[in-house]
Amino acid sequence: MEDLKKKALSAPLSPGVYVFKDSTDRPIYIGKASKLKERLRNYFSSKDPKVVRMLAEAVSLEFFETRTEKDAFFLENELIRKYQPKYNIRLRDDKSYPYLEIRMGNEFPGIYIARRARRKGSLYFGPFVPALWARRIKDLISILFGIRQCREKLDGKRDRPCLDYYIGRCAAPCVGFISRDDYMQRVKRAIDFLKGGVERERQRLKQEMWDAAKNMNFERASYLRDLLFTVEEFSRRPTFDLNETTDIFGFYQQGTKWALRVERIRGKRREPKSFSGESLEPDPVIAIVQFYERVKNIPQRIVTAFTLIGGERLKEYIKEKFGRDVALESPVGDENFIAERIQREAERLVVGIRPEEELSEVFALPSVPYRIEGMDISHFSGKEVVGSVVVFEGGKPVKEEYRHYKLDEKNDDFANLAEMVKRRYQKHTPPDLLLIDGGRGQLSAVLEALSELGIKVNAISFAKGEERIFTPERDFVLPGDSQALKLLQRIRDEAHRFAIGFHRKVRQRREFKTVLEEVKGIGKKRMLELLRKYRSLDEIRNASEEELAAIVGKSEAKALKEKLNENRD
């Protein structure tokens, strides 16, 4: 370390590039400075853990003087590109968004999710942003057209189709239930749909939905309505047609962590890419330069969704390296919408997506829900009916705002929920999102109660077991690693725990009251004193007669013990 310090102090006060090397003489960090000596001296007083770790690995230091800071920038980039030091920004992990692939090379093409559009003979659609859309549209294609999703080799040896056929997601070419000509007609319709020709399928679904409703098959009509909603949502997804070739960048850093997001717009075609990692001093200019070193395809315009310092150096580098001018601009008009999203996605790559943000995207909410309330009902065959409301704000429970409700005794969850909703929101401001423990029936009862109050609330229900989520328009099953799913599970389980806990207390009090009322001499006052001291009948059974006599009297204590022992038998 002392040798490194001496070398650093011998550096000149001029622009240049410095290189820290490890024991194998390989560069581990390369940087530039307007004053080499001052910059290098700062490293040895730094408390940053990553700097300390880098210095612990470094055994030698080199520096190169340059005439100008511009020359230092060019040299730094060339050395980073050549050596790829471990503590510099390195664009290696390309986290591009998924495509849908229809593998046309197979006798019976299937539809799959792909991270790269590379396979010869396949057709690719996308990329899909957010990635959740790729899964939704893949499932939709299988439902609408019966296109297989399996990767099984179709050799005619299968005796019966798989589950996908029985749930209406595959035409079962594996067992000969459809000819190749008919199957390829379906593939052609699916391709037309993915290219934007959705009107034919929209009209078909509408007609089938109305036919099902006329025939009183409301379950089928509801299912078709949900499909229609997804088709219309797909057709409404925003597209941008910019006349000039444009790359829009987002960059976010937190400490040594960084992420670069870029969306390349070529007419109506969009190609999003993202990179993330850690480095000592994340520099977006270096990251963008490295990006163009990889793709070697310079647009007419570069738009940054963040304030870029050193933009002139970037323009000069592109001019000198690639021999063309590029406009470096801030977003304007419709670009603002894209730029805000790209910058938000770069931030998510560093800090992760908040569950509430994922909820907003998945359920197409008008805003990110900050306050979420969860409701549950608990009863025993319509007796001791209680309801619970739990409150989460910013993804965290606000326990002081939890509430219990004693409800009319009826064995009807729909009516019980409706009663609680009316009592709750006649007095309290509705949340950003209301979560009901149950299925579509429970959700419908809640929405009807809210409608009677003249209140509009974003409400969903969450069924246990299959973990299916219901909205007024359709139902979802979120992937197991979804942060939104985990938040909803926490809220649902907390509402259930809170309801069950209160229900037990109510039942215990009723049992107390039933038994104590049968003991002569124990009135309301003494009963309340017992309830305050003992939490259950078992605790009273285990208490001595002397302890009980101090509360209810000697003869009453004896009678009470006899009554409790009689009940136990």
C-alpha positions as a printed NumPy array, in Angstrom:
array([[  0.   ,   0.   ,   0.   ],
       [  2.853,   2.416,   0.822],
       [  4.387,   1.841,  -2.605],
       [  1.064,   2.71 ,  -4.213],
       [  0.823,   5.92 ,  -2.162],
       [  4.336,   6.957,  -3.187],
       [  3.532,   6.297,  -6.825],
       [  0.301,   8.315,  -6.545],
       [  2.107,  11.286,  -4.972],
       [  4.596,  11.279,  -7.841],
       [  1.819,  11.848, -10.392],
       [  1.69 ,  15.266, -12.125],
       [ -1.055,  17.892, -11.698],
       [ -2.151,  17.443, -15.311],
       [ -4.897,  15.543, -17.188],
       [ -4.395,  11.859, -17.7  ],
       [ -5.435,   8.266, -17.126],
       [ -4.441,   5.98 , -14.242],
       [ -4.444,   2.186, -14.083],
       [ -4.493,   0.052, -10.915],
       [ -3.176,  -3.491, -11.528],
       [ -3.296,  -6.738,  -9.551],
       [ -0.557,  -9.275,  -8.816],
       [ -0.864, -10.739, -12.348],
       [ -0.261,  -7.274, -13.865],
       [ -3.862,  -7.182, -15.116],
       [ -5.75 ,  -3.852, -14.849],
       [ -8.514,  -3.99 , -12.242],
       [ -9.549,  -0.323, -12.395],
       [ -8.97 ,   2.432, -14.951],
       [ -9.915,   6.069, -14.427],
       [ -9.285,   9.567, -15.754],
       [ -8.691,  12.898, -14.051],
       [ -8.138,  16.537, -14.895],
       [ -5.436,  16.578, -12.166],
       [ -3.936,  13.127, -11.711],
       [ -2.141,  13.762,  -8.408],
       [ -5.197,  15.157,  -6.617],
       [ -7.491,  12.414,  -7.866],
       [ -5.133,   9.578,  -6.934],
       [ -4.467,  11.01 ,  -3.47 ],
       [ -8.213,  10.864,  -2.689],
       [ -8.296,   7.078,  -3.092],
       [ -6.08 ,   6.503,  -0.07 ],
       [ -8.362,   8.464,   2.278],
       [-11.6  ,   6.913,   0.975],
       [-13.801,   4.857,   3.332],
       [-15.882,   3.412,   0.485],
       [-15.842,  -0.412,   0.936],
       [-15.462,  -1.013,  -2.8  ],
       [-12.493,   1.387,  -3.022],
       [-10.891,  -0.262,   0.018],
       [-11.4  ,  -3.697,  -1.594],
       [ -9.909,  -2.536,  -4.902],
       [ -6.836,  -1.058,  -3.179],
       [ -6.363,  -4.313,  -1.234],
       [ -6.117,  -6.168,  -4.564],
       [ -3.937,  -3.579,  -6.308],
       [ -0.161,  -4.082,  -6.236],
       [  0.913,  -1.527,  -8.841],
       [ -0.182,   1.77 , -10.352],
       [  0.476,   3.341, -13.748],
       [ -0.583,   6.706, -15.103],
       [ -0.422,   8.376, -18.511],
       [ -0.388,  12.128, -19.026],
       [ -2.512,  13.584, -21.824],
       [ -2.671,  17.033, -23.386],
       [ -6.346,  17.618, -22.639],
       [ -9.252,  16.132, -20.661],
       [-10.773,  15.127, -23.995],
       [ -7.677,  13.03 , -24.775],
       [ -7.93 ,  11.467, -21.302],
       [-11.549,  10.524, -21.963],
       [-10.655,   8.846, -25.276],
       [ -7.702,   6.979, -23.793],
       [ -9.703,   5.833, -20.741],
       [-12.425,   4.397, -22.941],
       [ -9.966,   2.608, -25.221],
       [ -8.193,   0.999, -22.251],
       [-11.483,  -0.044, -20.597],
       [-12.679,  -1.562, -23.868],
       [ -9.405,  -3.454, -24.261],
       [ -8.938,  -4.783, -20.697],
       [-12.503,  -4.851, -19.241],
       [-11.341,  -4.172, -15.648],
       [-13.478,  -5.776, -12.935],
       [-14.128,  -2.5  , -11.025],
       [-15.191,  -0.475, -14.087],
       [-18.558,  -0.388, -15.785],
       [-18.811,  -3.446, -18.034],
       [-21.831,  -3.985, -20.251],
       [-21.852,  -7.754, -20.078],
       [-25.187,  -8.79 , -18.62 ],
       [-27.696,  -7.754, -21.221],
       [-31.143,  -8.103, -19.631],
       [-33.257,  -7.603, -22.718],
       [-37.016,  -7.922, -22.617],
       [-38.676, -11.091, -23.927],
       [-40.032, -11.845, -27.388],
       [-42.695, -14.311, -28.441],
       [-41.313, -16.937, -30.801],
       [-43.373, -19.05 , -33.192],
       [-41.06 , -21.88 , -34.219],
       [-42.003, -22.325, -37.88 ],
       [-39.341, -24.964, -38.518],
       [-41.45 , -27.608, -36.732],
       [-44.199, -29.638, -38.401],
       [-46.619, -28.25 , -35.802],
       [-45.203, -24.868, -34.738],
       [-45.443, -23.917, -31.064],
       [-45.319, -20.546, -29.306],
       [-42.614, -19.817, -26.733],
       [-40.976, -16.987, -24.797],
       [-37.478, -16.12 , -26.061],
       [-34.854, -13.697, -24.772],
       [-33.112, -13.401, -28.13 ],
       [-34.427, -13.32 , -31.686],
       [-31.796, -15.716, -33.025],
       [-33.286, -18.977, -34.273],
       [-33.457, -19.331, -38.057],
       [-36.886, -20.222, -39.368],
       [-38.701, -18.729, -36.348],
       [-40.946, -15.672, -36.299],
       [-40.463, -13.195, -33.426],
       [-42.855, -10.62 , -31.996],
       [-42.036,  -8.015, -29.381],
       [-40.148,  -7.274, -27.297],
       [-42.806,  -7.022, -24.576],
       [-42.5  ,  -4.418, -21.851],
       [-43.178,  -5.225, -19.053],
       [-42.137,  -8.883, -19.367],
       [-45.418, -10.004, -17.79 ],
       [-47.129,  -9.126, -21.074],
       [-45.193, -11.818, -22.942],
       [-46.66 , -14.526, -20.682],
       [-50.178, -13.073, -20.914],
       [-50.156, -12.867, -24.703],
       [-48.604, -16.332, -25.07 ],
       [-51.446, -17.791, -22.993],
       [-53.97 , -15.765, -24.991],
       [-52.649, -17.135, -28.303],
       [-52.959, -20.707, -27.024],
       [-56.528, -20.103, -25.82 ],
       [-57.678, -18.325, -28.994],
       [-55.99 , -20.528, -31.567],
       [-55.013, -23.775, -29.825],
       [-51.293, -23.275, -30.561],
       [-49.198, -25.638, -28.468],
       [-46.788, -24.348, -25.811],
       [-45.02 , -27.643, -25.108],
       [-41.592, -28.542, -26.498],
       [-42.447, -32.217, -26.845],
       [-41.309, -34.067, -29.934],
       [-44.457, -35.144, -31.809],
       [-43.657, -38.683, -32.895],
       [-47.164, -40.203, -32.813],
       [-46.44 , -42.352, -29.758],
       [-48.682, -40.433, -27.37 ],
       [-51.974, -42.172, -26.523],
       [-53.833, -39.232, -25.031],
       [-53.417, -35.447, -25.005],
       [-52.003, -33.501, -22.078],
       [-53.929, -31.223, -19.717],
       [-53.642, -28.218, -22.068],
       [-56.122, -29.863, -24.445],
       [-58.706, -30.431, -21.716],
       [-58.539, -26.823, -20.479],
       [-58.875, -25.437, -24.011],
       [-55.299, -24.327, -24.598],
       [-54.14 , -26.72 , -27.318],
       [-55.689, -28.395, -30.379],
       [-53.748, -31.622, -29.533],
       [-51.812, -32.271, -32.758],
       [-49.773, -34.791, -30.72 ],
       [-52.621, -37.345, -30.927],
       [-53.976, -36.392, -34.351],
       [-57.04 , -34.452, -33.139],
       [-56.303, -31.834, -35.825],
       [-54.739, -32.128, -39.279],
       [-51.591, -30.243, -40.155],
       [-53.43 , -28.083, -42.726],
       [-56.046, -27.018, -40.174],
       [-53.374, -26.435, -37.54 ],
       [-51.332, -24.246, -39.91 ],
       [-54.444, -22.181, -40.627],
       [-54.639, -21.495, -36.896],
       [-50.944, -20.567, -36.838],
       [-51.533, -18.13 , -39.712],
       [-54.402, -16.486, -37.777],
       [-52.179, -16.244, -34.704],
       [-49.441, -14.535, -36.729],
       [-51.947, -12.062, -38.176],
       [-53.179, -11.346, -34.635],
       [-49.659, -10.679, -33.321],
       [-49.005,  -8.362, -36.262],
       [-51.946,  -6.228, -35.161],
       [-54.922,  -7.799, -36.938],
       [-57.057,  -8.199, -33.824],
       [-60.433,  -7.053, -35.184],
       [-61.476, -10.459, -36.529],
       [-60.838, -12.17 , -33.187],
       [-62.479,  -9.342, -31.278],
       [-65.692,  -9.701, -33.278],
       [-65.627, -13.495, -32.964],
       [-65.266, -13.328, -29.174],
       [-68.054, -10.737, -28.912],
       [-70.442, -12.934, -30.88 ],
       [-69.568, -16.044, -28.863],
       [-70.003, -14.071, -25.624],
       [-73.499, -12.864, -26.589],
       [-74.493, -16.339, -27.79 ],
       [-73.416, -17.821, -24.458],
       [-75.375, -15.167, -22.553],
       [-78.52 , -15.81 , -24.633],
       [-78.231, -19.515, -23.838],
       [-77.988, -18.661, -20.113],
       [-74.417, -19.994, -20.   ],
       [-73.192, -17.082, -17.901],
       [-69.992, -18.753, -16.728],
       [-68.884, -19.191, -20.352],
       [-69.963, -15.631, -21.176],
       [-67.917, -14.289, -18.259],
       [-64.863, -16.26 , -19.421],
       [-65.212, -14.905, -22.984],
       [-65.653, -11.378, -21.636],
       [-62.315, -11.667, -19.794],
       [-60.621, -12.881, -22.983],
       [-62.144,  -9.994, -24.919],
       [-60.826,  -7.546, -22.328],
       [-57.272,  -8.883, -22.8  ],
       [-57.572,  -8.717, -26.601],
       [-58.733,  -5.092, -26.436],
       [-56.017,  -4.211, -23.93 ],
       [-53.432,  -5.727, -26.301],
       [-54.767,  -3.728, -29.239],
       [-54.597,  -0.487, -27.23 ],
       [-50.953,  -0.826, -26.181],
       [-49.135,   2.395, -27.147],
       [-46.913,   2.512, -30.198],
       [-44.6  ,   5.319, -31.233],
       [-43.631,   6.162, -34.776],
       [-40.73 ,   8.638, -34.756],
       [-39.454,   9.811, -38.099],
       [-35.805,   9.816, -37.033],
       [-33.782,   6.917, -35.672],
       [-33.615,   7.565, -31.936],
       [-32.044,   5.92 , -28.896],
       [-33.521,   6.924, -25.523],
       [-31.343,   6.211, -22.469],
       [-32.093,   6.001, -18.778],
       [-29.359,   5.717, -16.149],
       [-29.615,   5.277, -12.396],
       [-27.006,   4.741,  -9.71 ],
       [-27.065,   4.146,  -5.957],
       [-23.618,   4.041,  -4.441],
       [-21.557,   1.729,  -6.62 ],
       [-24.603,   0.022,  -8.151],
       [-25.793,   1.254, -11.539],
       [-28.174,   0.402, -14.364],
       [-28.403,   1.535, -17.984],
       [-31.671,   1.218, -19.926],
       [-32.004,   2.035, -23.606],
       [-34.905,   1.859, -25.99 ],
       [-33.93 ,   1.946, -29.663],
       [-36.75 ,   3.324, -31.802],
       [-36.705,   2.677, -35.523],
       [-40.073,   3.789, -36.89 ],
       [-42.676,   1.576, -35.225],
       [-40.114,  -0.974, -34.125],
       [-38.781,  -0.736, -30.584],
       [-35.84 ,  -2.642, -29.135],
       [-35.344,  -2.262, -25.361],
       [-32.125,  -3.375, -23.661],
       [-30.835,  -3.078, -20.127],
       [-27.526,  -3.535, -18.337],
       [-26.619,  -3.353, -14.67 ],
       [-23.664,  -3.957, -12.391],
       [-21.296,  -2.372,  -9.89 ],
       [-18.271,  -0.151, -10.389],
       [-16.23 ,   2.302,  -8.344],
       [-17.451,   5.463, -10.051],
       [-20.442,   4.782, -12.323],
       [-20.305,   7.127, -15.311],
       [-23.251,   7.154, -17.752],
       [-21.085,   8.611, -20.534],
       [-18.707,   5.644, -20.33 ],
       [-21.682,   3.261, -20.229],
       [-23.222,   4.794, -23.372],
       [-19.876,   4.766, -25.172],
       [-19.457,   1.074, -24.336],
       [-22.965,   0.43 , -25.629],
       [-22.13 ,   1.881, -29.042],
       [-18.824,   0.006, -29.094],
       [-20.956,  -3.148, -28.933],
       [-23.766,  -2.331, -31.382],
       [-21.831,  -0.051, -33.798],
       [-25.135,   1.379, -34.976],
       [-25.349,   5.115, -34.319],
       [-28.796,   6.785, -34.47 ],
       [-29.571,  10.272, -35.676],
       [-30.569,  11.313, -32.165],
       [-29.594,  10.297, -28.639],
       [-32.149,  11.285, -25.985],
       [-31.334,  11.043, -22.277],
       [-34.059,  10.727, -19.645],
       [-31.632,  12.108, -17.041],
       [-29.288,  15.082, -16.819],
       [-26.15 ,  14.012, -18.677],
       [-22.892,  15.654, -17.637],
       [-20.145,  15.359, -20.23 ],
       [-22.426,  15.152, -23.251],
       [-20.026,  17.069, -25.457],
       [-17.35 ,  14.446, -24.833],
       [-19.821,  11.785, -25.941],
       [-20.643,  13.633, -29.177],
       [-16.957,  14.191, -29.932],
       [-16.171,  10.533, -29.304],
       [-18.938,   9.325, -31.646],
       [-17.843,  11.808, -34.31 ],
       [-14.213,  10.732, -34.135],
       [-14.826,   6.998, -33.672],
       [-17.737,   6.434, -36.069],
       [-17.385,   9.424, -38.399],
       [-20.89 ,  10.845, -37.94 ],
       [-22.613,  13.617, -36.038],
       [-25.353,  12.8  , -33.571],
       [-27.862,  15.106, -31.922],
       [-27.84 ,  14.818, -28.113],
       [-31.154,  16.059, -26.734],
       [-33.686,  15.992, -23.925],
       [-37.067,  14.292, -24.566],
       [-39.869,  16.287, -26.208],
       [-43.564,  15.589, -26.817],
       [-44.489,  11.882, -26.772],
       [-40.866,  11.039, -25.948],
       [-41.434,  12.301, -22.402],
       [-43.766,   9.37 , -21.783],
       [-41.159,   6.851, -22.983],
       [-38.27 ,   8.622, -21.229],
       [-40.023,   8.656, -17.843],
       [-40.768,   4.949, -18.14 ],
       [-37.182,   4.108, -19.185],
       [-35.7  ,   6.088, -16.293],
       [-38.131,   4.378, -13.907],
       [-37.08 ,   0.964, -15.238],
       [-33.384,   1.837, -14.777],
       [-34.124,   2.733, -11.157],
       [-35.959,  -0.559, -10.66 ],
       [-32.939,  -2.518, -11.902],
       [-30.935,  -0.995,  -9.046],
       [-33.431,  -0.779,  -6.173],
       [-35.96 ,  -3.36 ,  -7.399],
       [-39.6  ,  -2.842,  -8.315],
       [-41.845,  -1.963,  -5.425],
       [-44.767,  -4.38 ,  -5.015],
       [-47.254,  -1.496,  -5.22 ],
       [-45.802,  -0.453,  -8.582],
       [-46.175,  -3.994,  -9.883],
       [-49.797,  -4.032,  -8.66 ],
       [-50.44 ,  -0.805, -10.553],
       [-49.038,  -2.291, -13.768],
       [-50.681,  -5.713, -13.483],
       [-54.163,  -4.41 , -12.678],
       [-53.934,  -1.232, -14.815],
       [-54.707,   0.993, -11.809],
       [-54.874,   4.756, -12.398],
       [-52.045,   5.296,  -9.887],
       [-49.681,   3.37 ,  -7.623],
       [-51.76 ,   2.29 ,  -4.587],
       [-50.303,   3.673,  -1.355],
       [-53.064,   2.657,   1.062],
       [-54.398,  -0.892,   0.716],
       [-57.09 ,  -2.318,   2.978],
       [-57.758,  -6.051,   3.351],
       [-61.091,  -7.559,   4.501],
       [-62.036, -10.994,   5.811],
       [-65.054, -12.624,   7.5  ],
       [-64.963, -15.296,  10.196],
       [-67.884, -17.201,  11.769],
       [-69.001, -20.634,  12.96 ],
       [-72.04 , -21.796,  10.938],
       [-73.404, -18.267,  10.945],
       [-72.761, -17.718,  14.673],
       [-70.434, -15.144,  16.227],
       [-69.964, -13.474,  12.813],
       [-67.06 , -11.02 ,  12.822],
       [-65.204,  -9.068,  10.154],
       [-61.724,  -7.59 ,  10.054],
       [-60.117,  -4.699,   8.206],
       [-56.325,  -4.435,   8.067],
       [-54.503,  -1.417,   6.67 ],
       [-51.185,  -1.327,   4.778],
       [-49.503,   1.915,   3.717],
       [-46.4  ,   1.892,   1.529],
       [-46.376,  -1.914,   1.752],
       [-46.234,  -1.938,   5.583],
       [-48.966,  -2.712,   8.144],
       [-50.476,   0.196,  10.098],
       [-51.731,  -1.836,  13.065],
       [-53.22 ,   1.063,  14.979],
       [-55.753,   1.453,  12.152],
       [-56.883,  -2.203,  12.13 ],
       [-60.592,  -2.578,  12.957],
       [-62.994,  -5.375,  14.011],
       [-66.696,  -5.517,  13.202],
       [-69.353,  -7.619,  14.935],
       [-71.893,  -8.437,  12.245],
       [-75.449,  -9.741,  12.129],
       [-75.519, -13.492,  12.584],
       [-76.155, -15.054,   9.187],
       [-74.431, -17.865,   7.328],
       [-73.886, -15.801,   4.163],
       [-70.398, -14.489,   3.386],
       [-71.676, -12.292,   0.559],
       [-74.219, -10.53 ,   2.794],
       [-71.705, -10.281,   5.656],
       [-69.11 ,  -8.626,   3.411],
       [-71.69 ,  -6.221,   2.001],
       [-72.719,  -5.232,   5.541],
       [-69.126,  -4.618,   6.62 ],
       [-68.328,  -2.59 ,   3.474],
       [-71.336,  -0.331,   4.067],
       [-70.505,   0.201,   7.716],
       [-66.853,   0.814,   6.921],
       [-67.13 ,   3.285,   4.055],
       [-70.094,   5.255,   5.304],
       [-67.639,   6.651,   7.864],
       [-64.13 ,   6.135,   6.453],
       [-62.35 ,   7.336,   3.316],
       [-61.936,   4.455,   0.813],
       [-58.365,   3.179,   0.195],
       [-56.45 ,   3.206,  -3.076],
       [-57.03 ,  -0.56 ,  -3.323],
       [-59.419,  -2.87 ,  -1.474],
       [-58.494,  -6.572,  -1.169],
       [-61.219,  -9.106,  -0.352],
       [-60.485, -12.64 ,   0.848],
       [-62.57 , -14.781,  -1.526],
       [-63.538, -15.328,  -5.136],
       [-65.617, -13.592,  -7.782],
       [-68.842, -13.947,  -5.768],
       [-67.392, -12.094,  -2.791],
       [-66.01 ,  -9.394,  -5.083],
       [-69.394,  -8.917,  -6.776],
       [-71.107,  -8.525,  -3.393],
       [-68.583,  -5.875,  -2.343],
       [-68.839,  -3.964,  -5.636],
       [-72.642,  -3.942,  -5.367],
       [-72.434,  -2.585,  -1.803],
       [-70.015,   0.136,  -2.901],
       [-72.319,   1.016,  -5.787],
       [-75.229,   1.421,  -3.357],
       [-73.073,   3.853,  -1.374],
       [-72.231,   5.733,  -4.583],
       [-68.507,   5.06 ,  -4.046],
       [-66.021,   3.9  ,  -6.684],
       [-63.107,   1.906,  -5.297],
       [-60.437,  -0.205,  -7.005],
       [-61.307,  -3.624,  -5.552],
       [-59.969,  -7.138,  -6.142],
       [-60.506, -10.503,  -4.449],
       [-57.952, -13.197,  -3.731],
       [-58.963, -16.872,  -3.54 ],
       [-56.968, -19.263,  -1.36 ],
       [-55.522, -22.489,  -2.721],
       [-55.03 , -21.754,  -6.402],
       [-54.018, -18.164,  -5.501],
       [-56.26 , -16.73 ,  -8.206],
       [-56.895, -12.987,  -8.2  ],
       [-60.198, -11.597,  -9.46 ],
       [-60.84 ,  -8.104, -10.792],
       [-64.184,  -6.819, -12.102],
       [-63.004,  -7.562, -15.669],
       [-60.958, -10.767, -15.457],
       [-58.889, -13.081, -13.263],
       [-55.124, -13.517, -12.857],
       [-52.614, -16.007, -11.535],
       [-49.366, -14.157, -10.825],
       [-45.996, -15.96 , -11.007],
       [-44.683, -17.31 ,  -7.711],
       [-41.761, -14.853,  -7.59 ],
       [-43.997, -11.802,  -8.094],
       [-43.485,  -9.139,  -5.418],
       [-47.073,  -7.997,  -5.938],
       [-48.31 , -11.526,  -5.209],
       [-46.266, -11.687,  -2.006],
       [-47.688,  -8.354,  -0.813],
       [-51.267,  -9.471,  -1.518],
       [-50.624, -12.738,   0.338],
       [-49.329, -10.822,   3.351],
       [-52.387,  -8.564,   3.429],
       [-54.843, -11.442,   2.93 ],
       [-53.177, -13.594,   5.587],
       [-53.03 , -10.677,   8.012],
       [-56.754,  -9.966,   7.526],
       [-57.48 , -13.664,   8.091],
       [-55.308, -13.807,  11.224],
       [-56.928, -10.676,  12.645],
       [-60.458, -11.974,  11.949],
       [-59.756, -15.422,  13.413],
       [-58.208, -13.905,  16.557],
       [-61.241, -11.711,  17.176],
       [-63.625, -14.576,  16.393],
       [-61.946, -16.752,  19.036],
       [-62.322, -13.991,  21.613],
       [-66.014, -13.606,  20.782],
       [-66.6  , -17.363,  21.053],
       [-64.715, -17.544,  24.349],
       [-66.779, -14.709,  25.765],
       [-69.977, -16.434,  24.694],
       [-68.83 , -19.707,  26.27 ],
       [-67.891, -17.792,  29.428],
       [-71.259, -16.127,  29.51 ],
       [-73.194, -19.346,  28.83 ],
       [-71.491, -21.251,  31.652],
       [-71.325, -18.405,  34.187],
       [-74.959, -17.452,  33.717],
       [-75.927, -20.939,  34.94 ],
       [-74.153, -20.448,  38.288],
       [-76.444, -18.902,  40.886],
       [-75.047, -15.789,  42.508],
       [-72.742, -14.712,  39.654],
       [-74.162, -11.553,  38.178],
       [-73.005,  -9.259,  35.418],
       [-70.468,  -7.409,  37.565],
       [-68.747, -10.555,  38.864],
       [-68.834, -12.075,  35.36 ],
       [-66.943,  -9.075,  33.946],
       [-64.342,  -9.344,  36.729],
       [-63.77 , -13.001,  35.827],
       [-63.48 , -12.127,  32.15 ],
       [-60.851,  -9.506,  32.924],
       [-58.691, -11.878,  34.948],
       [-59.096, -15.191,  33.087],
       [-58.793, -15.625,  29.329],
       [-60.538, -19.015,  29.068],
       [-62.714, -21.476,  30.969],
       [-59.676, -23.744,  31.333],
       [-57.87 , -20.996,  33.254],
       [-60.847, -20.739,  35.638],
       [-60.875, -24.563,  36.04 ],
       [-57.199, -24.48 ,  36.982],
       [-57.692, -21.664,  39.498],
       [-58.152, -22.573,  43.188],
       [-61.45 , -22.069,  44.985],
       [-59.75 , -19.492,  47.216],
       [-58.699, -17.407,  44.158],
       [-62.214, -17.557,  42.724],
       [-63.821, -16.853,  46.104],
       [-61.925, -13.55 ,  46.28 ],
       [-63.856, -12.463,  43.171],
       [-67.29 , -14.128,  43.354],
       [-67.663, -15.309,  46.973],
       [-67.051, -18.649,  48.713],
       [-70.312, -20.479,  47.914],
       [-70.366, -19.162,  44.332],
       [-66.767, -20.282,  43.805],
       [-67.637, -23.81 ,  44.934],
       [-70.693, -23.898,  42.642],
       [-68.631, -22.57 ,  39.735],
       [-65.95 , -25.255,  40.124],
       [-68.627, -27.954,  40.236],
       [-70.27 , -26.552,  37.075],
       [-66.983, -26.428,  35.157],
       [-66.031, -29.969,  36.16 ],
       [-69.501, -31.124,  35.161],
       [-69.049, -29.54 ,  31.67 ],
       [-65.669, -31.189,  31.233],
       [-67.219, -34.609,  31.831]])
